[in-house]
Amino acid sequence: MTFLPLGTRIPFMIVLKLAYKARVSPTGRVDYISWEAIMKKTTLLRKLIYDPEILVMPGAHDALSATIVEQAGFKAISLGGAACSICWLGKPDVGLVTLTEMTNHIRNIAEAVDVPVFADGDTGHGNATNVIRTAREFEKAGAAGFFIEDQDAPKRCGHREGKKVIPTNEMIAKIKAAVDARIDEDLVIMARTDALAVYGMEEAIERVHRYREAGADMILVDALTTKEEMLRLNREVNIPTMATQVEGGRTPICTTKELEAMGFAAVVYPGSSFFAAAYGIKKVMEEICRKGTTTGFADRMITFEEIDAIVGLGKVREREAYYYKDVPTL
């Protein structure tokens, strides 16, 4: 990792982008900072995808979970439509989330963390014209990349029955619209196909080739059902591929090293954070209902002080002290 020299001055606009987590004082003095921290998030995400080591992007369902993912040491975060629908709306993943709702969700999470955020663009929220707006809104909200899928309405979670897919040429039009709409050429655009469950592996791979030709930077064949399918995909396509690991889903659960050996460039865990959160909430509510207190559950909860540390209360107090040091107290 390359570091800038101690005491280096950097432009004010870069200081604004780096925020507190980048080890930059409010006056612009650098204690230490890597070139990766200055790199655009889009450029960094693209670099991480092409690195030899598989990129692991756990899913975050809100800004708090995103902060925890970042603090655990992950280099990027994914945000799925299911997480938004289930955790924001309390509704199943059936295409209910609007473009505005998803954009707001992206903005809150991208603001909370310094690592790249890779977002779910659903079906693009309509035809190619709608895809243009989706791409623009996601980019303005701070997404470093996003994907669109070739499902038809009514949309389904990729690991559920009853999916339908649009014609290949219609999806190609959407991909081209997304590529043309991006302002930052490093914004990563992934094409997802759900054709495997509808037409089989041959059709899915054929679509992958066509989507790559249309300009997609990465590919997801969703809900692969066997390790043989996973290996075949990476043997037969020449573009970065993503794996999904959904607990209880169709795709075999593998270690990240196994997925890397299979040839995947990235892997997402779209439900792990809110599955675990829902379990914890369910259990503590049962404890309160049954015993009338959380005392016996305290060893399975984060403390008041630990939450303050996670969300950076100490840094807020330091900034307040810096800016108000010359303000007389009453």
FENCORVEN-V151586 format. One record per residue. RES is the residue in one letter. D_LAST is the distance of its C-alpha to the last C-alpha in Angstrom with 2 decimals. Layout:
RES;D_LAST / RES;D_LAST
//
This chain:
M;47.75 / T;46.90 / F;43.59 / L;42.02 / P;41.57 / L;38.41 / G;36.01 / T;37.85 / R;36.10 / I;36.76 / P;36.38 / F;33.08 / M;34.79 / I;36.08 / V;32.64 / L;31.54 / K;34.59 / L;34.16 / A;30.65 / Y;29.03 / K;32.16 / A;34.07 / R;32.43 / V;31.05 / S;27.68 / P;25.45 / T;26.83 / G;30.39 / R;31.50 / V;34.02 / D;34.19 / Y;37.33 / I;38.64 / S;42.08 / W;44.00 / E;44.18 / A;40.43 / I;40.88 / M;44.06 / K;43.89 / K;43.79 / T;47.08 / T;48.74 / L;47.47 / L;48.78 / R;52.11 / K;52.31 / L;51.59 / I;54.32 / Y;56.84 / D;55.95 / P;58.68 / E;56.37 / I;55.90 / L;52.51 / V;51.03 / M;48.68 / P;47.51 / G;46.59 / A;43.03 / H;42.57 / D;38.86 / A;35.94 / L;35.20 / S;38.84 / A;38.96 / T;36.07 / I;37.96 / V;41.16 / E;39.60 / Q;38.06 / A;41.50 / G;42.80 / F;44.71 / K;45.10 / A;45.18 / I;44.59 / S;46.82 / L;45.93 / G;48.80 / G;49.57 / A;50.36 / A;46.90 / C;45.34 / S;47.76 / I;47.64 / C;43.91 / W;42.53 / L;45.24 / G;46.76 / K;50.08 / P;52.89 / D;53.48 / V;55.87 / G;54.44 / L;51.92 / V;48.95 / T;48.56 / L;47.83 / T;44.43 / E;43.46 / M;44.65 / T;42.96 / N;39.58 / H;40.23 / I;41.09 / R;38.01 / N;35.62 / I;37.49 / A;37.96 / E;34.24 / A;33.53 / V;35.95 / D;37.21 / V;40.85 / P;43.38 / V;43.76 / F;47.33 / A;47.59 / D;50.24 / G;51.60 / D;53.94 / T;56.96 / G;55.00 / H;54.24 / G;57.52 / N;60.09 / A;59.85 / T;57.99 / N;55.33 / V;55.21 / I;54.22 / R;51.14 / T;50.38 / A;50.54 / R;48.32 / E;45.67 / F;45.64 / E;45.39 / K;42.46 / A;40.70 / G;40.95 / A;44.10 / A;45.94 / G;49.12 / F;50.62 / F;53.97 / I;56.13 / E;59.03 / D;62.49 / Q;62.36 / D;63.54 / A;62.22 / P;61.74 / K;59.63 / R;59.66 / C;57.78 / G;59.83 / H;60.91 / R;62.16 / E;65.58 / G;66.61 / K;65.23 / K;66.77 / V;66.51 / I;66.90 / P;69.69 / T;69.11 / N;69.29 / E;66.60 / M;64.22 / I;65.21 / A;64.18 / K;60.73 / I;60.35 / K;61.41 / A;58.98 / A;56.07 / V;57.12 / D;57.46 / A;54.13 / R;51.89 / I;50.09 / D;49.47 / E;52.91 / D;51.49 / L;50.27 / V;52.41 / I;54.59 / M;56.49 / A;59.37 / R;59.97 / T;63.33 / D;64.15 / A;67.87 / L;68.75 / A;68.63 / V;70.49 / Y;73.13 / G;73.07 / M;72.28 / E;74.65 / E;72.96 / A;69.48 / I;70.40 / E;72.12 / R;68.97 / V;66.92 / H;69.22 / R;68.98 / Y;65.19 / R;64.93 / E;67.22 / A;64.99 / G;62.06 / A;60.23 / D;58.45 / M;58.73 / I;60.66 / L;60.22 / V;63.28 / D;61.58 / A;62.80 / L;65.32 / T;67.22 / T;68.81 / K;68.32 / E;71.52 / E;69.97 / M;66.87 / L;69.09 / R;71.34 / L;68.52 / N;67.37 / R;70.98 / E;71.82 / V;68.80 / N;67.43 / I;63.79 / P;60.68 / T;60.70 / M;58.08 / A;58.62 / T;56.87 / Q;56.43 / V;56.01 / E;56.30 / G;59.16 / G;60.12 / R;63.42 / T;62.76 / P;63.48 / I;60.45 / C;60.75 / T;58.72 / T;57.02 / K;59.55 / E;62.41 / L;61.05 / E;60.66 / A;64.26 / M;65.40 / G;64.03 / F;60.87 / A;58.19 / A;55.35 / V;54.75 / V;52.28 / Y;51.41 / P;50.41 / G;50.05 / S;49.14 / S;45.37 / F;45.59 / F;48.72 / A;46.84 / A;43.71 / A;45.91 / Y;47.73 / G;44.57 / I;43.17 / K;46.58 / K;46.85 / V;43.44 / M;44.00 / E;47.39 / E;45.83 / I;43.42 / C;46.31 / R;48.67 / K;46.53 / G;43.47 / T;41.12 / T;40.27 / T;40.47 / G;43.84 / F;42.76 / A;39.69 / D;41.65 / R;42.41 / M;38.87 / I;36.06 / T;33.06 / F;29.52 / E;28.45 / E;31.44 / I;30.64 / D;27.12 / A;28.90 / I;31.51 / V;29.23 / G;26.99 / L;23.64 / G;23.14 / K;23.78 / V;21.31 / R;18.55 / E;19.90 / R;19.79 / E;16.22 / A;15.35 / Y;17.71 / Y;16.56 / Y;12.79 / K;13.28 / D;12.63 / V;9.58 / P;6.58 / T;3.80 / L;0.00
//
